[in-house]
Amino acid sequence: MELQRIDGAQVLITGGSGVIGSYVIDKLEREFDITVADMNRPQSNKVKYSRVDLTKPFVVSKDFEICIHLGAYVGGIQYFTQHPVENMRDNPRMTANMLDAAVNSNLNQIIYTSSSIVYEQQTEFPTKEESVNSSPPPRSAYGMSKLSGEYLCKAFNQQFGLKYTILRPFNVFGPKELPDPEYAHVIPQLAKKVLSGQYPVEIYGTGEQTRTFTHGRDVASAFLLSMNNVNAFNETFNVAGNEEKSIKEVLTLIWKMLPQTRNLMIKNLPSYAHDVKRRFPSTEKIRRKLNWKPQISFEDGLYETVKWLSKTYG
């Protein structure tokens, strides 16, 4: 059977049709020639597109210099708790296929998109990148699939000398993500509940769970700063905002941003099996090595997001 082939550009972005991909493309499309490899078309019409099933082996042309590997089955906690097989089987498979293709190409660097979920059982805060080596492994299939991808990158570097950079984004948010019931994350889901008039507003767990949210444009900047940067080669970085917020705090802000005539009331539903109680990382390493820091405050980003969701969904 003839292998799938991806041709012709400077930067290859796998899985570029998703939310993070759209922010990365917005950041890079003026400076770089980009091809997106995905089963779905990217939002931008300014980049090349190659329809590729990343779970099957493929080859890439010699033009590409850098690959940003976003390709994965990903979604909110509802998705990855219901699809552990696709996560555990197919996410590492996509990564291995990309790395196999890279070995036989001229690619100089793979930027692998991991996740804060690799810290699923972490108890050390603020969490440093190396903490993942001393904490228990993730309990969820999605978390393990992301961690497996990191080990694949390191193995290909050890055996073939392929340079990698691992980015671990924390709770990416911003306009572009619709409140899909299966795939969306907590902010669009909460905004949808308020916009639809749900009362009391349902949240999973106590609402005391904390997250460190990161705007998509800030995440895209981390990808840009990693590209062809010797300080990023064969390194792993947390990519996160600097404000730890509880889910209850987030809902309260959304309630105020969408003015209501009633006081907020909350109905607590049972927690998901793999719901993480706290996420609060250290970003000292990425600040020091890449001179990256978040530019968008959580409240400004949330207001922008809620306004967009109100216009788009409401």
C-alpha positions in Angstrom: 0.0 0.0 0.0 1.3 3.4 -0.9 2.1 5.6 2.1 0.3 8.9 2.7 2.5 11.8 1.7 2.7 15.4 3.1 4.3 17.8 0.7 5.8 21.2 0.6 6.2 23.9 3.3 8.6 25.2 5.9 6.6 24.3 9.0 4.4 21.2 9.4 1.6 21.4 11.9 -0.2 18.1 12.7 -3.7 18.4 14.1 -3.8 22.0 13.3 -7.6 22.2 13.0 -8.1 22.3 16.8 -8.3 25.3 19.1 -4.5 25.4 20.0 -3.7 24.9 16.3 -5.8 27.9 15.3 -3.9 30.1 17.7 -0.6 28.8 16.6 -1.5 29.3 12.9 -2.6 32.9 13.7 0.8 33.5 15.3 2.9 31.9 12.6 1.2 32.4 9.3 2.7 35.8 8.4 6.2 34.6 8.9 6.2 31.0 7.8 5.1 28.8 5.0 2.8 26.3 6.7 1.2 23.0 5.9 -1.5 21.5 8.2 -1.9 17.7 8.3 -5.2 16.7 9.8 -8.5 14.9 9.0 -10.2 18.3 9.2 -9.4 21.6 7.5 -7.9 24.3 9.7 -9.8 27.5 10.2 -7.3 29.6 8.3 -7.3 29.6 4.5 -3.8 31.1 4.4 -2.1 27.8 5.0 -1.7 24.6 2.9 -3.8 21.7 3.9 -3.1 17.9 3.6 -5.8 15.5 4.6 -4.0 12.8 6.5 -5.0 10.1 8.9 -2.2 10.4 11.4 -2.9 7.0 13.0 -1.5 5.5 9.7 2.1 5.7 8.6 3.0 8.6 6.4 6.0 10.3 4.9 6.9 14.0 4.6 8.8 15.8 1.9 12.3 17.2 2.4 11.0 20.8 2.5 10.0 20.9 6.1 12.3 22.3 8.8 10.1 22.1 11.9 7.1 20.1 13.0 4.6 21.3 15.6 2.9 18.0 16.6 -0.6 18.8 17.9 -2.2 15.7 16.5 -4.1 13.8 19.2 -7.6 12.7 20.4 -8.3 15.4 22.9 -11.2 17.0 24.6 -12.7 17.9 27.9 -12.7 15.5 30.8 -16.0 14.0 29.5 -14.4 12.9 26.3 -11.2 11.3 27.6 -13.0 9.5 30.4 -15.3 7.9 27.8 -12.7 7.1 25.2 -9.7 5.6 27.0 -8.9 3.2 24.2 -8.6 5.9 21.5 -6.4 7.9 23.8 -4.1 5.1 24.9 -3.9 3.3 21.6 -4.0 6.1 19.0 -2.3 9.2 20.6 1.1 7.4 21.0 0.6 5.9 17.5 0.2 9.3 15.9 3.3 10.5 17.7 5.3 7.5 16.7 4.2 7.9 13.1 5.3 11.5 13.1 8.6 10.7 14.6 9.2 7.9 12.1 8.5 10.3 9.3 10.8 12.9 10.8 13.8 10.5 10.9 13.6 10.1 7.1 13.2 13.8 6.4 15.1 17.0 6.9 13.2 18.1 9.9 15.4 19.9 12.4 13.0 19.9 15.4 9.8 18.3 16.6 7.8 20.5 19.1 5.6 18.0 20.9 2.4 19.2 22.6 2.0 17.4 25.9 -0.4 18.4 28.6 -0.6 19.4 32.3 -2.5 16.1 32.7 0.9 14.4 33.1 0.9 15.9 36.6 -2.4 14.2 37.4 -1.1 12.8 40.7 1.2 15.6 41.6 1.3 16.8 45.2 4.2 19.3 44.9 3.3 22.9 44.1 4.2 25.0 42.3 5.0 22.0 40.1 8.3 22.0 38.3 8.9 20.1 35.0 11.2 17.5 36.6 8.5 16.7 39.3 6.9 14.3 36.8 9.9 11.9 37.4 9.2 11.5 41.1 5.4 11.5 41.2 3.1 8.5 40.4 2.2 8.2 36.7 -1.1 9.6 35.5 -4.1 7.4 36.2 -6.1 8.3 33.1 -5.4 6.9 29.7 -5.2 10.4 28.3 -2.6 11.4 30.8 -0.6 8.3 30.1 -0.9 8.7 26.4 0.6 12.2 26.6 3.4 11.0 28.9 4.1 8.1 26.5 4.5 10.7 23.7 7.2 12.5 25.7 9.1 9.3 26.2 8.9 8.6 22.5 10.4 12.0 21.7 13.3 11.3 24.1 13.8 7.8 22.6 14.0 9.1 19.1 16.5 11.7 20.2 18.6 9.1 22.0 18.6 6.7 19.0 18.5 9.0 16.0 19.5 12.4 17.3 16.2 14.0 16.5 15.9 17.3 18.4 12.6 17.8 20.3 10.9 20.4 22.5 8.1 19.3 24.8 5.5 21.9 25.8 3.0 21.2 28.6 0.2 23.8 28.2 -2.1 24.3 31.2 -5.8 24.7 30.7 -5.8 26.6 27.4 -8.8 29.0 27.0 -9.9 31.9 24.8 -12.3 32.6 22.0 -12.4 29.9 19.3 -13.7 27.1 21.5 -17.4 26.4 21.3 -19.2 24.7 24.2 -19.4 21.3 22.6 -20.8 18.9 25.2 -18.1 16.3 24.7 -15.0 18.1 23.6 -15.1 21.6 25.3 -13.3 22.5 28.5 -14.6 24.1 31.6 -14.9 27.8 30.7 -17.1 27.4 27.5 -19.1 24.8 29.3 -19.8 27.1 32.3 -20.6 30.0 30.0 -23.0 27.9 28.1 -24.9 26.9 31.2 -25.2 30.6 32.3 -26.2 31.7 28.8 -28.8 29.0 28.5 -30.4 30.0 31.8 -29.5 26.9 33.8 -30.4 27.5 37.5 -28.9 26.5 39.8 -25.7 26.1 37.7 -24.3 22.6 37.8 -20.7 22.0 38.4 -18.8 18.7 38.9 -17.3 18.2 42.3 -17.1 20.8 45.0 -15.9 23.7 42.8 -12.8 24.1 45.0 -10.7 22.4 42.3 -8.1 24.8 41.0 -6.7 25.4 37.6 -4.1 27.7 36.1 -5.6 28.9 32.9 -3.5 30.1 29.9 -4.8 32.1 27.0 -4.4 30.6 23.6 -2.4 33.5 22.3 0.1 33.1 25.1 0.4 29.4 24.4 1.0 30.2 20.7 3.8 32.6 21.7 5.5 29.7 23.5 5.5 27.6 20.3 7.0 30.5 18.4 9.8 31.1 20.9 10.6 27.4 20.9 11.2 27.2 17.1 14.9 26.8 16.1 15.9 28.0 19.6 18.9 26.2 21.0 17.7 26.9 24.5 14.6 24.8 23.7 16.3 21.8 22.1 15.7 18.6 24.1 14.0 20.5 26.9 10.5 20.3 28.5 8.6 23.4 29.6 5.4 24.2 31.5 3.3 26.8 29.6 0.9 28.4 32.1 -0.7 31.6 33.3 0.3 32.8 36.7 -3.2 33.0 38.4 -4.5 29.9 40.2 -8.3 30.0 40.2 -11.0 27.6 41.6 -13.8 26.5 39.4 -16.2 28.2 41.7 -14.3 31.5 41.3 -14.4 31.1 37.5 -18.1 30.6 37.5 -18.7 33.6 39.8 -16.7 35.8 37.4 -18.7 34.5 34.4 -22.0 35.1 36.3 -20.9 38.8 36.8 -19.8 39.2 33.2 -23.2 38.0 32.0 -25.3 40.2 34.3 -28.0 38.2 36.0 -31.1 39.3 37.9 -30.7 36.5 40.5 -27.9 35.6 42.9 -25.7 32.7 41.8 -26.7 29.3 43.1 -24.6 26.2 42.5 -25.7 22.6 42.2 -22.8 20.2 42.9 -22.7 17.0 40.8 -20.5 14.0 41.5 -16.8 14.5 40.5 -15.4 12.7 37.5 -13.2 9.7 38.3 -10.0 11.5 37.2 -10.8 15.0 38.2 -7.6 16.7 39.4 -7.9 18.7 42.6 -5.1 21.2 41.9 -3.0 22.5 39.0 -0.5 25.1 39.8 2.9 24.9 37.9 6.2 26.7 38.1 7.0 28.6 34.9 10.5 29.7 36.1 12.2 27.5 33.5 10.4 28.8 30.4 10.9 32.4 31.6 14.6 31.8 32.1 15.4 29.8 29.0 12.9 31.2 26.4 12.1 34.6 27.9 8.4 33.7 27.8 5.7 34.9 30.2 2.0 35.2 29.9 0.8 38.6 28.6 -2.9 38.2 29.1 -4.4 38.3 32.6 -6.9 35.7 33.4 -9.7 38.2 34.0 -9.1 40.1 30.7 -8.9 36.8 28.8 -12.1 35.5 30.5 -14.0 38.7 29.6 -12.9 38.4 26.0 -13.9 34.7 25.9 -17.3 35.3 27.5 -18.1 38.2 25.2 -17.2 36.0 22.2 -19.3 33.1 23.5 -22.2 35.4 24.2 -22.1 36.7 20.7 -21.4 33.3 19.0 -23.5 31.0 21.1 -26.0 33.3 22.9 
